[in-house]
């Protein structure tokens, strides 16, 4: 009796337990993992993916033609543990007939919670307030000290919610702007000098989508000159943002390290969905969440 040939799966990072267990239980797969919390170097990714039938990757892994060539003809499925897909060379992937799984919907609530948290943290100047407590700046209660802007009776404009108003109109009318759109050729650099010029001087800008939707040089100028009141970013370009970046010198700019989906429950759910997408694709079954190319 001939032994059953196992399908090779390569995982580009340590993933949460639920996804890891699902892969370990797959008797028809041989799983190799980059055993680190840090991103896999490009050369190691090329080595690891060689001959693989399935690849489970993260949004920080750029799966381009070079990686696909390194994988070879065996590669049938790519499953990304993300809702974003701008790190995947989709045209090349489609040309090769490779199926793609991703993880929409399961992180929506968690990311929405982060957006509201970041908005309130930014507009109420909480990082500044915390720093004043630590450095001795808190001397007494003062009527105008650390005053920010409130959400009550304000207008919130969300880019990515739908085609309700034009972007210039949204910029001009909103007290708070939340960017939640996908990164596409049409949205790259969407929030630029012209956009910020149209915003109110009391407006607060929040980005939870992708860093490249924003021209960060223009954002810096808008914040430093007082053209807009403040900004809160959960995403930047690049990621991580260099520690000497000008935006990090501004008190009215709050920057987080892309933690929109960072709860234990959500990350476990994402990892399990990514694993199930991968296994279903390898077995020729419908994926729970397949990106239609």
Protein Blocks (a to p, Z undefined) as FASTA:
>chain_A
ZZddddddddfbdcdfklmmmmmmmmkbccddddbfbdcdfklmmmmmgopabdcddfkl
ccdfklmmmnommlmbdcddbfbfklpcfklmmmnopacdddehjlmmmmmmmmmmmmmm
mmnommmmmmmmmnopambdcfkgoiacdfehpacddehjbcfbcfklmmmmpmbdcdfb
dcdfklgoklcfklmmmpcfkbccddfkbfklpcfklmmmmmmnomambdcdfbdcdddd
dfkbfklmpmkbccdehillmcfklmmmmmmmmmmmmmmmmnopacfbacdZZ
